[in-house]
Amino acid sequence: MDAPLQNLLIWTVTHPDVSFVLDADEQRILRERPEHTAEFIRNEKRLYGKIATYFHLKKIHTTDSATAVWKTILEDITSALSSLGSKST
């Protein structure tokens, strides 16, 4: 449902300089969150995938080591900060 001021709100809200979605393996999520069913996790992953696509968020797969995932995140943040620095000059 559209609200009358929806477009104005979206236009005025600030947008992040860097954003991403962490994408984990379904079996890993089930091990970490045993209170959920496989169907729930699949649906959740599907919805997060749609959000990532719609908002052009980078998906970071967490199948790599925590160090590699963190390195990818830091590279994205560093790149975004560098872009900001070059725009203000």
Secondary structure, 3 states (H helix, E strand, C coil): CCCCCHHHHHHHCCCCCCCEEEECCHHHHHHHCCCCCHHHHHHHHHHHHHHHHHCCCEEEECCCCHHHHHHHHHHHHHHHHHHHHHHCC
